[in-house]
Amino acid sequence: MIKAYLTAFPMLYEGEDIEVRYSIFEDDVLIKKESVYLAYMKPAIVGLNSVLTLLHKLEQYKEKEITVVLNDASLYEVIKGASTTQNGDVIKMYNKAKKQQAKFNKLSFINVTKDKEALARWKEILKD
């Protein structure tokens, strides 16, 4: 089983890079930890773009069971298709993410925002 922890840091000023940080574990053994810097994008789509970035990195494991751990309630809502946003950029990026997700056999997302223990683990894993 693959478990990936993901976060992204949107920048407030146009022209600044976006940091996407993730850690990938296979059977509780760390196999990859990386920070990727992307060109500036609107803050509303940073989370979805970070998911796309991670899914591209996980393609080699698409036949395995994968769980992505997030700490972002609004991103989780969008990924699950429960968001009622009318933001065209978000909808366009959501559609791209959905197409990418369809390539995976067993892909699930967990939001740890309200689980103190899981949130502490998420923070510990993704810290520098």
ZAKOL-547591 format. One record per residue: x negated, y, z negated of N, C-alpha, C in turn. Coordinates in nm, 4 decimals, always signed. Atoms other than C-alpha are relative to their C-alpha. Layout:
ATOM       n_u       n_v       n_w      ca_u      ca_v      ca_w       c_u       c_v       c_w
ATOM         X         Y         Z         X         Y         Z         X         Y         Z
...
This chain:
ATOM       n_u       n_v       n_w      ca_u      ca_v      ca_w       c_u       c_v       c_w
ATOM   -0.0839   -0.1184   +0.0000   +0.0000   +0.0000   +0.0000   -0.0886   +0.1251   +0.0000
ATOM   +0.0702   -0.1269   -0.0104   -0.1174   +0.3491   +0.0873   +0.0786   +0.1054   -0.0781
ATOM   -0.0625   -0.1103   +0.0721   -0.0489   +0.6428   -0.1428   -0.0827   +0.1244   +0.0296
ATOM   +0.0687   -0.1242   -0.0359   -0.1342   +0.9956   -0.0290   +0.0580   +0.1145   -0.0813
ATOM   -0.0376   -0.1187   +0.0761   -0.1273   +1.3091   -0.2415   -0.0301   +0.1205   +0.0881
ATOM   +0.0112   -0.1093   -0.0961   -0.0735   +1.6330   -0.0493   +0.0379   +0.1336   -0.0618
ATOM   -0.0355   -0.1370   +0.0335   -0.0765   +2.0065   -0.1070   -0.0539   +0.0916   +0.1088
ATOM   +0.0470   -0.1014   -0.0948   -0.1183   +2.3176   +0.1058   +0.0072   +0.1354   -0.0675
ATOM   +0.0076   -0.1327   +0.0585   -0.2121   +2.6711   +0.0156   +0.0207   +0.1046   +0.1073
ATOM   -0.0228   -0.1061   -0.0984   -0.0478   +2.9374   +0.2311   -0.0670   +0.1287   -0.0456
ATOM   +0.0630   -0.1283   +0.0317   -0.2282   +3.2686   +0.2468   +0.0995   +0.1114   +0.0282
ATOM   -0.0965   -0.1097   -0.0102   -0.0421   +3.5951   +0.2103   -0.0328   +0.0978   +0.1116
ATOM   +0.0410   -0.0981   -0.0998   -0.2386   +3.7889   +0.4680   -0.0246   -0.0673   +0.1340
ATOM   +0.0174   +0.0530   -0.1338   -0.2273   +3.7296   +0.8392   -0.1478   -0.0047   +0.0345
ATOM   +0.1384   +0.0160   -0.0398   -0.5537   +3.6010   +0.9770   -0.0806   -0.0866   -0.0942
ATOM   +0.0712   +0.0858   +0.0944   -0.6543   +3.4008   +0.6688   +0.0351   -0.1462   +0.0251
ATOM   -0.0211   +0.1423   -0.0216   -0.6948   +3.0261   +0.6944   +0.0948   -0.0592   -0.1041
ATOM   -0.0867   +0.0778   +0.0881   -0.4511   +2.7788   +0.5398   -0.0810   -0.1216   -0.0435
ATOM   +0.0692   +0.1195   +0.0470   -0.5982   +2.5052   +0.3208   +0.1014   -0.1113   -0.0221
ATOM   -0.0792   +0.1210   +0.0216   -0.4437   +2.1578   +0.3386   -0.0928   -0.0974   -0.0718
ATOM   +0.0831   +0.0903   +0.0806   -0.5771   +1.9276   +0.0688   +0.0771   -0.1302   -0.0197
ATOM   -0.0647   +0.1292   +0.0208   -0.5055   +1.5564   +0.0509   -0.0998   -0.1031   -0.0497
ATOM   +0.0767   +0.1164   +0.0447   -0.6287   +1.2366   -0.1095   +0.0799   -0.1235   +0.0390
ATOM   -0.0654   +0.1229   -0.0445   -0.5518   +0.8923   +0.0305   -0.0576   -0.1172   -0.0784
ATOM   +0.0380   +0.1176   +0.0772   -0.5579   +0.5780   -0.1816   +0.0576   -0.1239   +0.0669
ATOM   -0.0515   +0.1300   -0.0440   -0.5269   +0.2180   -0.0701   -0.0147   -0.0948   -0.1176
ATOM   -0.0023   +0.0881   +0.1177   -0.4284   -0.0158   -0.3527   -0.0767   +0.0630   -0.1168
ATOM   +0.0574   -0.0777   +0.1103   -0.5335   +0.2519   -0.6067   -0.1502   +0.0258   +0.0116
ATOM   +0.1407   -0.0303   -0.0239   -0.8809   +0.2883   -0.4528   -0.0057   +0.1180   +0.0971
ATOM   +0.0119   -0.1187   -0.0840   -0.9690   +0.6313   -0.3117   -0.0747   -0.0346   +0.1282
ATOM   +0.0672   +0.0261   -0.1277   -1.0477   +0.5978   +0.0589   -0.0327   +0.1290   +0.0750
ATOM   +0.0319   -0.1262   -0.0660   -1.0438   +0.9622   +0.1654   +0.0547   +0.1165   -0.0821
ATOM   -0.0410   -0.1236   +0.0661   -1.0322   +1.3039   +0.0005   -0.0573   +0.1118   +0.0845
ATOM   +0.0458   -0.1011   -0.0941   -1.0474   +1.6082   +0.2214   +0.0818   +0.1283   -0.0131
ATOM   -0.0669   -0.1287   -0.0171   -0.9644   +1.9748   +0.2571   -0.0181   +0.0394   +0.1454
ATOM   +0.0022   -0.0398   -0.1398   -0.8741   +2.0886   +0.6061   +0.0475   +0.1444   +0.0062
ATOM   -0.0394   -0.1401   -0.0140   -0.8544   +2.4531   +0.7050   +0.0629   +0.0203   +0.1368
ATOM   -0.0750   -0.0251   -0.1226   -0.5985   +2.5582   +0.9637   +0.0152   +0.1502   +0.0205
ATOM   -0.0214   -0.1416   -0.0307   -0.5375   +2.8881   +1.1371   +0.1268   +0.0495   -0.0690
ATOM   -0.1154   -0.0611   +0.0657   -0.2893   +3.1292   +0.9815   +0.1297   -0.0398   +0.0698
ATOM   -0.1355   +0.0241   -0.0501   +0.0791   +3.0442   +1.0215   +0.0967   +0.0598   -0.1011
ATOM   -0.1006   -0.0559   +0.0901   +0.3984   +3.1738   +0.8693   +0.0133   -0.0886   -0.1235
ATOM   -0.0097   +0.0792   +0.1231   +0.4308   +3.0657   +0.5046   +0.1149   -0.1009   -0.0005
ATOM   -0.1161   +0.0898   +0.0000   +0.7700   +2.9034   +0.5740   -0.0306   -0.1360   +0.0620
ATOM   +0.0285   +0.1275   -0.0674   +0.6097   +2.6327   +0.7908   -0.1300   -0.0653   -0.0467
ATOM   +0.1269   +0.0561   +0.0484   +0.2863   +2.5705   +0.5993   +0.0195   -0.1422   -0.0529
ATOM   -0.0242   +0.1326   +0.0573   +0.4321   +2.2745   +0.4075   +0.0236   -0.1058   +0.1054
ATOM   -0.0276   +0.0966   -0.1069   +0.5686   +2.1028   +0.7157   -0.1245   -0.0252   +0.0844
ATOM   +0.1229   +0.0176   -0.0768   +0.2438   +2.1627   +0.9010   -0.0995   -0.0859   -0.0767
ATOM   +0.0887   +0.0845   +0.0798   +0.0534   +2.0053   +0.6115   +0.0429   -0.1467   +0.0080
ATOM   -0.0507   +0.1368   -0.0162   +0.2776   +1.6980   +0.6391   -0.0438   -0.0555   +0.1349
ATOM   +0.0440   +0.0441   -0.1327   +0.2036   +1.6776   +1.0125   -0.1488   -0.0319   +0.0013
ATOM   +0.1442   +0.0219   +0.0071   -0.1685   +1.7099   +0.9446   -0.0306   -0.1326   -0.0687
ATOM   +0.0222   +0.1249   +0.0733   -0.1568   +1.4286   +0.6900   +0.0455   -0.1208   +0.0810
ATOM   -0.0504   +0.1143   -0.0771   +0.0547   +1.2029   +0.9113   -0.0945   -0.0360   +0.1142
ATOM   +0.0998   +0.0289   -0.1036   -0.2028   +1.2377   +1.1901   -0.1177   -0.0773   -0.0590
ATOM   +0.1106   +0.0694   +0.0672   -0.4715   +1.1269   +0.9424   +0.0392   -0.1421   -0.0408
ATOM   -0.0483   +0.1309   +0.0456   -0.2552   +0.8313   +0.8345   +0.0401   -0.0946   +0.1137
ATOM   -0.0462   +0.0826   -0.1129   -0.1805   +0.6979   +1.1837   -0.0626   -0.1390   +0.0021
ATOM   +0.0650   +0.1310   -0.0017   -0.4323   +0.4153   +1.1470   +0.0626   -0.0972   -0.1005
ATOM   -0.0652   +0.0839   +0.1013   -0.2238   +0.2856   +0.8530   +0.1500   -0.0134   +0.0252
ATOM   -0.1446   -0.0090   -0.0243   +0.1174   +0.3160   +1.0204   +0.0757   -0.1314   -0.0165
ATOM   -0.0668   +0.1291   +0.0197   +0.1901   -0.0563   +0.9850   +0.0163   -0.0333   -0.1488
ATOM   -0.0057   +0.0260   +0.1433   +0.1459   -0.0412   +0.6067   +0.1075   +0.0851   -0.0667
ATOM   -0.0923   -0.0804   +0.0801   +0.3778   +0.0885   +0.3372   -0.0752   +0.1232   -0.0495
ATOM   +0.0652   -0.1263   +0.0358   +0.2936   +0.4566   +0.2785   +0.0946   +0.0849   -0.0827
ATOM   -0.0736   -0.0943   +0.0828   +0.4085   +0.6914   +0.0039   -0.0794   +0.1293   -0.0051
ATOM   +0.0625   -0.1311   +0.0060   +0.3328   +1.0629   +0.0220   +0.0552   +0.0721   -0.1227
ATOM   -0.0385   -0.0657   +0.1243   +0.3371   +1.2467   -0.3114   -0.0167   +0.1511   +0.0163
ATOM   -0.0042   -0.1451   -0.0162   +0.4342   +1.6160   -0.3020   +0.0368   +0.0682   -0.1308
ATOM   -0.0478   -0.0831   +0.1102   +0.4866   +1.8946   -0.5517   +0.0630   +0.1247   +0.0619
ATOM   -0.0645   -0.1094   -0.0712   +0.7208   +2.1081   -0.3448   +0.1452   -0.0390   +0.0276
ATOM   -0.1410   +0.0387   -0.0100   +1.0968   +2.0789   -0.3910   +0.0626   +0.0425   +0.1324
ATOM   -0.0610   -0.0464   -0.1250   +1.1881   +2.2861   -0.0857   -0.0527   -0.0795   +0.1195
ATOM   +0.0564   +0.0829   -0.1076   +0.9513   +2.0911   +0.1422   +0.0627   -0.1386   -0.0029
ATOM   -0.0620   +0.1317   +0.0154   +1.0909   +1.7654   +0.0058   +0.1431   +0.0010   +0.0548
ATOM   -0.1378   -0.0142   -0.0488   +1.4437   +1.8871   +0.0806   +0.0034   +0.0042   +0.1535
ATOM   +0.0069   -0.0095   -0.1465   +1.3484   +1.9745   +0.4393   -0.0340   -0.1359   +0.0610
ATOM   +0.0428   +0.1300   -0.0524   +1.1714   +1.6410   +0.4967   +0.1132   -0.1024   -0.0067
ATOM   -0.1108   +0.0940   +0.0154   +1.4717   +1.4489   +0.3671   +0.1213   +0.0354   +0.0874
ATOM   -0.1099   -0.0407   -0.0860   +1.6978   +1.6416   +0.6060   +0.1159   +0.0618   -0.0754
ATOM   -0.1068   -0.0550   +0.0828   +1.8978   +1.7981   +0.3225   +0.0019   +0.1523   -0.0005
ATOM   +0.0076   -0.1460   -0.0011   +1.7967   +2.1585   +0.3889   +0.1044   +0.0587   +0.0942
ATOM   -0.0981   -0.0685   -0.0849   +2.0501   +2.4010   +0.5318   -0.0614   +0.1242   +0.0650
ATOM   +0.0675   -0.1161   -0.0555   +1.7888   +2.6451   +0.6607   +0.0418   +0.0263   +0.1445
ATOM   -0.0287   -0.0407   -0.1373   +1.8623   +2.8379   +0.9769   -0.1240   +0.0591   +0.0659
ATOM   +0.1261   -0.0528   -0.0502   +1.4987   +2.9430   +1.0229   -0.0456   -0.0843   +0.1194
ATOM   +0.0353   +0.0706   -0.1234   +1.4110   +2.8517   +1.3811   -0.1374   -0.0636   -0.0043
ATOM   +0.1351   +0.0561   +0.0104   +1.0408   +2.8007   +1.3058   -0.0012   -0.1258   -0.0856
ATOM   -0.0075   +0.1162   +0.0890   +1.1212   +2.5609   +1.0222   +0.0685   -0.1165   +0.0724
ATOM   -0.0728   +0.1057   -0.0721   +1.3688   +2.3667   +1.2361   -0.0886   -0.0620   +0.1080
ATOM   +0.0893   +0.0497   -0.1048   +1.1179   +2.3369   +1.5214   -0.1098   -0.0883   -0.0604
ATOM   +0.1063   +0.0770   +0.0647   +0.8427   +2.2164   +1.2864   +0.0567   -0.1274   -0.0624
ATOM   -0.0664   +0.1181   +0.0558   +1.0870   +1.9778   +1.1146   +0.0187   -0.1061   +0.1085
ATOM   -0.0191   +0.0947   -0.1101   +1.1664   +1.8192   +1.4518   -0.1313   -0.0674   +0.0393
ATOM   +0.1316   +0.0590   -0.0285   +0.7945   +1.7678   +1.5195   -0.0373   -0.1017   -0.1078
ATOM   +0.0323   +0.0899   +0.1107   +0.7489   +1.6125   +1.1769   +0.0842   -0.1276   +0.0062
ATOM   -0.0890   +0.1165   -0.0109   +1.0483   +1.3822   +1.2302   -0.0505   -0.0962   +0.1071
ATOM   +0.0538   +0.0850   -0.1079   +0.8997   +1.2553   +1.5591   -0.1235   -0.0739   -0.0482
ATOM   +0.1212   +0.0629   +0.0520   +0.5695   +1.1871   +1.3855   +0.0349   -0.1073   -0.1029
ATOM   -0.0414   +0.0962   +0.1026   +0.7436   +1.0114   +1.0933   +0.0547   -0.1274   +0.0626
ATOM   -0.0603   +0.1154   -0.0666   +0.9229   +0.7806   +1.3385   -0.1047   -0.1035   +0.0420
ATOM   +0.1080   +0.0919   -0.0385   +0.5845   +0.6237   +1.4279   -0.0371   -0.0961   -0.1128
ATOM   +0.0383   +0.0786   +0.1169   +0.5534   +0.4782   +1.0766   +0.1095   -0.0989   -0.0371
ATOM   -0.0963   +0.1036   +0.0371   +0.7175   +0.1545   +0.9623   +0.0665   +0.0264   -0.1344
ATOM   -0.0522   -0.0161   +0.1361   +0.7560   +0.2228   +0.5898   -0.0619   +0.1249   -0.0615
ATOM   +0.0507   -0.1278   +0.0487   +0.7023   +0.5890   +0.5088   +0.1022   +0.0618   -0.0942
ATOM   -0.0899   -0.0651   +0.0945   +0.8485   +0.7541   +0.2011   -0.0715   +0.1180   -0.0642
ATOM   +0.0511   -0.1192   +0.0656   +0.8054   +1.0824   +0.0180   +0.0533   +0.0048   -0.1420
ATOM   -0.0385   -0.0163   +0.1401   +0.8132   +1.1495   -0.3563   -0.0333   +0.1430   -0.0403
ATOM   +0.0222   -0.1339   +0.0536   +0.8523   +1.4920   -0.5163   -0.0198   -0.0124   -0.1503
ATOM   +0.0323   +0.0163   +0.1421   +0.6838   +1.5080   -0.8587   +0.0248   +0.1260   -0.0820
ATOM   -0.0202   -0.1282   +0.0654   +0.7961   +1.8599   -0.9497   +0.0575   -0.0126   -0.1406
ATOM   -0.0684   +0.0104   +0.1294   +1.0174   +1.7481   -1.2403   -0.0511   -0.1131   -0.0889
ATOM   +0.0554   +0.1120   +0.0767   +0.8110   +1.4496   -1.3608   -0.1362   +0.0428   -0.0550
ATOM   +0.1213   -0.0573   +0.0596   +0.5477   +1.5854   -1.6033   -0.1216   -0.0913   +0.0130
ATOM   +0.1122   +0.0937   -0.0078   +0.3329   +1.2723   -1.6055   -0.0508   -0.0133   +0.1442
ATOM   +0.0394   +0.0127   -0.1410   +0.3336   +1.2280   -1.2272   -0.0588   +0.1309   +0.0521
ATOM   +0.0523   -0.1308   -0.0411   +0.2754   +1.6021   -1.1802   -0.1433   +0.0192   -0.0512
ATOM   +0.1353   -0.0104   +0.0556   -0.0293   +1.5901   -1.4089   -0.0972   -0.0849   +0.0827
ATOM   +0.0856   +0.0874   -0.0840   -0.1705   +1.2999   -1.2034   -0.0226   +0.0643   +0.1359
ATOM   +0.0101   -0.0682   -0.1299   -0.0985   +1.4871   -0.8772   -0.1024   +0.1140   -0.0082
ATOM   +0.0943   -0.1114   +0.0191   -0.2863   +1.7929   -1.0110   -0.1429   -0.0496   -0.0153
ATOM   +0.1341   +0.0552   +0.0242   -0.5807   +1.5857   -1.1294   -0.0621   -0.0536   +0.1294
ATOM   +0.0500   +0.0599   -0.1237   -0.6155   +1.4035   -0.7985   -0.0377   +0.1053   +0.1029
ATOM   +0.0228   -0.0996   -0.1041   -0.5984   +1.7168   -0.5831   -0.0891   +0.1173   -0.0402
ATOM   +0.0877   -0.1099   +0.0390   -0.8208   +1.9449   -0.7862   -0.1346   -0.0130   +0.0711
ATOM   +0.1324   +0.0010   -0.0647   -1.1581   +2.0435   -0.6423   -0.0996   -0.0799   -0.0767
